[in-house]
């Protein structure tokens, strides 16, 4: 079976419970079509770079899927019909990441090395 990463954006006015229900619905569609959801990550409400269907923000959800291509076709068909989903994207990958995704690790950055002190203008001109 093929490995996929599927990300969808849900409308900003939905509650977290409704977003979780959308993720559960997507998981059910995948499992009903002989696929497997390896991992589900909710990235939360984030600001969009540009407006999408009059939304400035969206709830981001990522699913790591193991299944045939028919599963993806059915999932995307169902999401196209859902008014709460404003965008989605599915990408085929060679392997799933171990542990949390980059978006989840972004908040757990280690501290940077301290900056070197600035030189004064006299030192720069010398």
N, CA and C atoms as a LAMMPS dump frame, in Angstrom:
ITEM: TIMESTEP
0
ITEM: NUMBER OF ATOMS
378
ITEM: BOX BOUNDS ff ff ff
-5.0000000000000000e+02 5.0000000000000000e+02
-5.0000000000000000e+02 5.0000000000000000e+02
-5.0000000000000000e+02 5.0000000000000000e+02
ITEM: ATOMS id mol type element x y z
1 1 1 N 0.834 -1.18 0
2 1 2 C 0 0 0
3 1 3 C 0.879 1.244 0
4 2 1 N 0.324 2.338 -0.485
5 2 2 C 1.055 3.601 -0.593
6 2 3 C 0.886 4.422 0.685
7 3 1 N 1.839 5.303 0.921
8 3 2 C 1.815 6.188 2.078
9 3 3 C 1.498 7.607 1.622
10 4 1 N 0.615 8.285 2.356
11 4 2 C 0.186 9.635 1.998
12 4 3 C 0.169 10.532 3.228
13 5 1 N 0.349 11.826 2.999
14 5 2 C 0.083 12.846 4.005
15 5 3 C -1.054 13.7 3.46
16 6 1 N -2.097 13.831 4.235
17 6 2 C -3.288 14.583 3.81
18 6 3 C -3.505 15.714 4.808
19 7 1 N -3.592 16.943 4.31
20 7 2 C -3.816 18.109 5.153
21 7 3 C -5.088 18.798 4.68
22 8 1 N -5.96 19.142 5.621
23 8 2 C -7.121 19.935 5.229
24 8 3 C -7.267 21.125 6.156
25 9 1 N -7.867 22.186 5.617
26 9 2 C -8.113 23.42 6.346
27 9 3 C -9.614 23.56 6.536
28 10 1 N -10.015 23.755 7.786
29 10 2 C -11.43 23.911 8.109
30 10 3 C -11.708 25.377 8.434
31 11 1 N -12.952 25.796 8.243
32 11 2 C -13.353 27.19 8.474
33 11 3 C -12.974 27.656 9.872
34 12 1 N -12.726 28.963 9.988
35 12 2 C -12.273 29.545 11.249
36 12 3 C -13.354 29.604 12.319
37 13 1 N -14.62 29.614 11.928
38 13 2 C -15.694 29.756 12.912
39 13 3 C -16.127 28.432 13.536
40 14 1 N -15.462 27.33 13.211
41 14 2 C -15.779 26.038 13.811
42 14 3 C -15.121 25.927 15.18
43 15 1 N -15.756 25.182 16.074
44 15 2 C -15.143 24.927 17.38
45 15 3 C -14.144 23.779 17.236
46 16 1 N -13.313 23.605 18.252
47 16 2 C -12.325 22.523 18.2
48 16 3 C -13.013 21.161 18.161
49 17 1 N -14.137 21.022 18.827
50 17 2 C -14.888 19.765 18.81
51 17 3 C -15.388 19.449 17.396
52 18 1 N -15.824 20.474 16.663
53 18 2 C -16.291 20.258 15.291
54 18 3 C -15.128 19.871 14.372
55 19 1 N -13.955 20.458 14.603
56 19 2 C -12.771 20.112 13.81
57 19 3 C -12.365 18.668 14.096
58 20 1 N -12.414 18.274 15.363
59 20 2 C -12.108 16.885 15.722
60 20 3 C -13.113 15.923 15.09
61 21 1 N -14.373 16.343 15.001
62 21 2 C -15.393 15.511 14.351
63 21 3 C -15.108 15.363 12.852
64 22 1 N -14.616 16.44 12.215
65 22 2 C -14.229 16.359 10.803
66 22 3 C -13.085 15.377 10.613
67 23 1 N -12.103 15.415 11.516
68 23 2 C -10.974 14.484 11.436
69 23 3 C -11.446 13.049 11.648
70 24 1 N -12.377 12.854 12.577
71 24 2 C -12.927 11.514 12.818
72 24 3 C -13.712 11.02 11.607
73 25 1 N -14.431 11.926 10.962
74 25 2 C -15.194 11.575 9.759
75 25 3 C -14.245 11.16 8.624
76 26 1 N -13.148 11.897 8.46
77 26 2 C -12.16 11.555 7.442
78 26 3 C -11.524 10.199 7.755
79 27 1 N -11.234 9.947 9.02
80 27 2 C -10.666 8.662 9.436
81 27 3 C -11.63 7.524 9.125
82 28 1 N -12.909 7.749 9.365
83 28 2 C -13.925 6.713 9.081
84 28 3 C -13.992 6.413 7.588
85 29 1 N -13.929 7.457 6.759
86 29 2 C -13.949 7.257 5.305
87 29 3 C -12.763 6.413 4.876
88 30 1 N -11.602 6.706 5.421
89 30 2 C -10.378 5.975 5.067
90 30 3 C -10.479 4.52 5.498
91 31 1 N -10.916 4.282 6.73
92 31 2 C -10.993 2.919 7.243
93 31 3 C -12.087 2.105 6.565
94 32 1 N -13.175 2.75 6.144
95 32 2 C -14.24 2.049 5.423
96 32 3 C -13.771 1.574 4.042
97 33 1 N -12.751 2.243 3.49
98 33 2 C -12.228 1.885 2.168
99 33 3 C -10.904 1.132 2.253
100 34 1 N -10.708 0.4 3.35
101 34 2 C -9.534 -0.469 3.552
102 34 3 C -8.222 0.29 3.638
103 35 1 N -8.267 1.464 4.225
104 35 2 C -7.055 2.235 4.486
105 35 3 C -6.797 2.304 5.981
106 36 1 N -5.691 2.914 6.358
107 36 2 C -5.316 3.025 7.756
108 36 3 C -4.766 4.419 8.025
109 37 1 N -5.272 5.053 9.082
110 37 2 C -4.742 6.35 9.498
111 37 3 C -3.665 6.066 10.54
112 38 1 N -2.42 6.37 10.182
113 38 2 C -1.297 6.095 11.065
114 38 3 C -1.218 7.133 12.183
115 39 1 N -1.431 8.402 11.835
116 39 2 C -1.322 9.469 12.829
117 39 3 C -2.217 10.631 12.43
118 40 1 N -2.797 11.294 13.418
119 40 2 C -3.6 12.497 13.21
120 40 3 C -3.022 13.609 14.063
121 41 1 N -2.765 14.758 13.45
122 41 2 C -2.264 15.913 14.181
123 41 3 C -3.163 17.113 13.902
124 42 1 N -3.551 17.796 14.958
125 42 2 C -4.299 19.04 14.818
126 42 3 C -3.34 20.173 15.117
127 43 1 N -3.108 21.022 14.131
128 43 2 C -2.142 22.111 14.275
129 43 3 C -2.775 23.375 14.824
130 44 1 N -4.074 23.38 14.989
131 44 2 C -4.749 24.514 15.599
132 44 3 C -5.194 25.574 14.606
133 45 1 N -5.675 26.671 15.149
134 45 2 C -6.16 27.801 14.355
135 45 3 C -4.963 28.669 13.99
136 46 1 N -4.709 28.831 12.69
137 46 2 C -3.553 29.589 12.215
138 46 3 C -4.002 30.643 11.216
139 47 1 N -3.233 31.715 11.139
140 47 2 C -3.515 32.787 10.19
141 47 3 C -3.067 32.358 8.798
142 48 1 N -3.922 32.623 7.813
143 48 2 C -3.596 32.297 6.427
144 48 3 C -2.802 33.432 5.789
145 49 1 N -2.001 33.113 4.804
146 49 2 C -1.226 34.129 4.101
147 49 3 C -2.143 35.056 3.323
148 50 1 N -3.192 34.516 2.743
149 50 2 C -4.172 35.305 2.007
150 50 3 C -5.555 34.745 2.306
151 51 1 N -6.585 35.549 2.062
152 51 2 C -7.949 35.107 2.329
153 51 3 C -8.335 33.954 1.407
154 52 1 N -9.022 32.975 1.974
155 52 2 C -9.593 31.871 1.207
156 52 3 C -11.072 31.839 1.544
157 53 1 N -11.906 32.079 0.562
158 53 2 C -13.36 32.104 0.745
159 53 3 C -13.755 32.984 1.94
160 54 1 N -13.187 34.186 1.984
161 54 2 C -13.455 35.201 3.004
162 54 3 C -12.978 34.809 4.402
163 55 1 N -12.112 33.813 4.514
164 55 2 C -11.555 33.4 5.804
165 55 3 C -10.124 33.891 5.922
166 56 1 N -9.798 34.526 7.044
167 56 2 C -8.428 34.972 7.309
168 56 3 C -7.638 33.938 8.101
169 57 1 N -8.361 33.046 8.786
170 57 2 C -7.737 31.993 9.589
171 57 3 C -8.385 30.672 9.234
172 58 1 N -7.726 29.582 9.631
173 58 2 C -8.286 28.249 9.397
174 58 3 C -7.708 27.268 10.411
175 59 1 N -8.456 26.225 10.689
176 59 2 C -7.987 25.12 11.523
177 59 3 C -7.256 24.144 10.606
178 60 1 N -6.02 23.79 10.954
179 60 2 C -5.21 22.881 10.149
180 60 3 C -5.205 21.493 10.793
181 61 1 N -5.42 20.453 9.977
182 61 2 C -5.391 19.069 10.455
183 61 3 C -4.605 18.243 9.455
184 62 1 N -3.68 17.391 9.956
185 62 2 C -2.899 16.512 9.087
186 62 3 C -3.176 15.054 9.443
187 63 1 N -3.359 14.239 8.418
188 63 2 C -3.54 12.8 8.584
189 63 3 C -2.424 12.08 7.83
190 64 1 N -1.781 11.12 8.467
191 64 2 C -0.831 10.253 7.775
192 64 3 C -1.591 8.975 7.448
193 65 1 N -1.642 8.644 6.155
194 65 2 C -2.504 7.566 5.666
195 65 3 C -1.67 6.474 5.014
196 66 1 N -2.065 5.229 5.243
197 66 2 C -1.485 4.076 4.575
198 66 3 C -2.642 3.361 3.881
199 67 1 N -2.664 3.412 2.553
200 67 2 C -3.779 2.795 1.845
201 67 3 C -3.65 2.935 0.341
202 68 1 N -4.557 2.311 -0.399
203 68 2 C -4.537 2.404 -1.859
204 68 3 C -5.03 3.763 -2.348
205 69 1 N -4.806 4.049 -3.615
206 69 2 C -5.206 5.323 -4.208
207 69 3 C -6.704 5.553 -4.214
208 70 1 N -7.495 4.48 -4.219
209 70 2 C -8.956 4.609 -4.197
210 70 3 C -9.429 5.302 -2.913
211 71 1 N -8.704 5.07 -1.835
212 71 2 C -9.051 5.7 -0.554
213 71 3 C -8.939 7.214 -0.675
214 72 1 N -7.864 7.677 -1.283
215 72 2 C -7.629 9.111 -1.429
216 72 3 C -8.68 9.74 -2.338
217 73 1 N -9.018 9.042 -3.416
218 73 2 C -10.028 9.554 -4.333
219 73 3 C -11.37 9.732 -3.625
220 74 1 N -11.76 8.769 -2.815
221 74 2 C -13.028 8.858 -2.082
222 74 3 C -12.973 9.936 -1.009
223 75 1 N -11.838 10.031 -0.294
224 75 2 C -11.688 11.051 0.742
225 75 3 C -11.791 12.456 0.142
226 76 1 N -11.099 12.693 -0.963
227 76 2 C -11.144 14.005 -1.6
228 76 3 C -12.529 14.31 -2.161
229 77 1 N -13.219 13.299 -2.66
230 77 2 C -14.582 13.501 -3.155
231 77 3 C -15.501 13.945 -2.026
232 78 1 N -15.38 13.289 -0.867
233 78 2 C -16.214 13.644 0.287
234 78 3 C -15.875 15.042 0.814
235 79 1 N -14.582 15.399 0.817
236 79 2 C -14.182 16.714 1.315
237 79 3 C -14.645 17.837 0.385
238 80 1 N -14.696 17.552 -0.914
239 80 2 C -15.183 18.54 -1.878
240 80 3 C -16.637 18.912 -1.587
241 81 1 N -17.399 17.959 -1.075
242 81 2 C -18.815 18.19 -0.782
243 81 3 C -19.042 18.882 0.571
244 82 1 N -18.05 18.837 1.44
245 82 2 C -18.187 19.377 2.785
246 82 3 C -17.928 20.885 2.781
247 83 1 N -18.897 21.668 3.246
248 83 2 C -18.778 23.128 3.241
249 83 3 C -17.835 23.647 4.321
250 84 1 N -17.538 22.837 5.322
251 84 2 C -16.665 23.269 6.407
252 84 3 C -15.183 23.212 6.012
253 85 1 N -14.839 22.444 4.993
254 85 2 C -13.454 22.316 4.544
255 85 3 C -13.23 23.329 3.424
256 86 1 N -12.248 24.233 3.626
257 86 2 C -12.01 25.257 2.607
258 86 3 C -10.865 24.889 1.659
259 87 1 N -9.935 24.056 2.088
260 87 2 C -8.851 23.574 1.226
261 87 3 C -8.384 22.22 1.723
262 88 1 N -7.809 21.427 0.811
263 88 2 C -7.179 20.165 1.199
264 88 3 C -6.069 19.858 0.211
265 89 1 N -5.121 19.045 0.648
266 89 2 C -4.013 18.631 -0.219
267 89 3 C -3.526 17.268 0.251
268 90 1 N -3.284 16.383 -0.696
269 90 2 C -2.762 15.062 -0.401
270 90 3 C -1.458 14.877 -1.161
271 91 1 N -0.438 14.392 -0.469
272 91 2 C 0.879 14.187 -1.06
273 91 3 C 1.318 12.761 -0.768
274 92 1 N 1.826 12.094 -1.786
275 92 2 C 2.369 10.75 -1.574
276 92 3 C 3.798 10.884 -1.059
277 93 1 N 4.134 10.127 -0.018
278 93 2 C 5.46 10.187 0.592
279 93 3 C 6.105 8.805 0.572
280 94 1 N 7.44 8.783 0.685
281 94 2 C 8.166 7.512 0.722
282 94 3 C 8.068 6.853 2.092
283 95 1 N 8.089 7.676 3.152
284 95 2 C 7.991 7.163 4.521
285 95 3 C 7.372 8.243 5.403
286 96 1 N 6.675 7.795 6.436
287 96 2 C 6.114 8.735 7.403
288 96 3 C 7.2 9.149 8.389
289 97 1 N 7.104 10.396 8.879
290 97 2 C 8.045 10.893 9.882
291 97 3 C 7.816 10.194 11.206
292 98 1 N 8.885 9.913 11.898
293 98 2 C 8.782 9.373 13.256
294 98 3 C 8.602 10.545 14.21
295 99 1 N 7.756 10.406 15.169
296 99 2 C 7.531 11.472 16.136
297 99 3 C 6.665 12.569 15.56
298 100 1 N 6.675 13.746 16.217
299 100 2 C 5.827 14.848 15.754
300 100 3 C 6.329 15.458 14.446
301 101 1 N 5.415 16.055 13.702
302 101 2 C 5.774 16.685 12.435
303 101 3 C 6.535 17.98 12.683
304 102 1 N 7.034 18.58 11.618
305 102 2 C 7.791 19.821 11.72
306 102 3 C 6.927 20.927 12.321
307 103 1 N 5.665 20.977 11.956
308 103 2 C 4.772 22.014 12.471
309 103 3 C 4.587 21.892 13.988
310 104 1 N 4.598 20.687 14.51
311 104 2 C 4.443 20.495 15.951
312 104 3 C 5.762 20.751 16.678
313 105 1 N 6.883 20.463 16.036
314 105 2 C 8.189 20.686 16.649
315 105 3 C 8.578 22.151 16.645
316 106 1 N 7.968 22.951 15.785
317 106 2 C 8.318 24.353 15.632
318 106 3 C 8.235 25.097 16.966
319 107 1 N 7.287 24.733 17.799
320 107 2 C 7.111 25.397 19.086
321 107 3 C 8.131 24.931 20.123
322 108 1 N 8.794 23.803 19.888
323 108 2 C 9.734 23.231 20.854
324 108 3 C 11.186 23.491 20.464
325 109 1 N 11.445 24.626 19.837
326 109 2 C 12.809 24.925 19.395
327 109 3 C 13.755 25.062 20.579
328 110 1 N 14.984 24.632 20.35
329 110 2 C 15.998 24.851 21.375
330 110 3 C 16.463 26.294 21.29
331 111 1 N 17.055 26.77 22.343
332 111 2 C 17.49 28.161 22.356
333 111 3 C 18.648 28.362 21.399
334 112 1 N 18.66 29.532 20.784
335 112 2 C 19.737 29.863 19.852
336 112 3 C 20.993 30.263 20.611
337 113 1 N 22.097 30.197 19.905
338 113 2 C 23.357 30.668 20.48
339 113 3 C 23.278 32.183 20.629
340 114 1 N 23.91 32.747 21.651
341 114 2 C 23.842 34.199 21.82
342 114 3 C 24.553 34.917 20.678
343 115 1 N 24.053 36.096 20.366
344 115 2 C 24.649 36.9 19.299
345 115 3 C 25.963 37.507 19.753
346 116 1 N 26.818 37.739 18.781
347 116 2 C 28.065 38.444 19.072
348 116 3 C 27.731 39.905 19.319
349 117 1 N 28.483 40.565 20.192
350 117 2 C 28.191 41.984 20.452
351 117 3 C 28.422 42.822 19.204
352 118 1 N 27.618 43.874 19.055
353 118 2 C 27.758 44.765 17.898
354 118 3 C 29.001 45.61 18.032
355 119 1 N 29.61 45.86 16.889
356 119 2 C 30.782 46.733 16.883
357 119 3 C 30.316 48.173 16.76
358 120 1 N 31.058 49.076 17.376
359 120 2 C 30.701 50.485 17.281
360 120 3 C 31.127 51.029 15.922
361 121 1 N 30.653 52.19 15.564
362 121 2 C 30.993 52.798 14.256
363 121 3 C 32.477 53.119 14.173
364 122 1 N 33.071 53.449 15.283
365 122 2 C 34.506 53.756 15.276
366 122 3 C 35.313 52.524 14.92
367 123 1 N 34.878 51.35 15.44
368 123 2 C 35.589 50.097 15.126
369 123 3 C 35.376 49.717 13.661
370 124 1 N 34.186 49.996 13.131
371 124 2 C 33.906 49.656 11.719
372 124 3 C 34.734 50.52 10.775
373 125 1 N 34.928 51.788 11.115
374 125 2 C 35.659 52.712 10.246
375 125 3 C 37.172 52.546 10.378
376 126 1 N 37.628 51.899 11.401
377 126 2 C 39.072 51.775 11.61
378 126 3 C 39.685 50.713 10.729
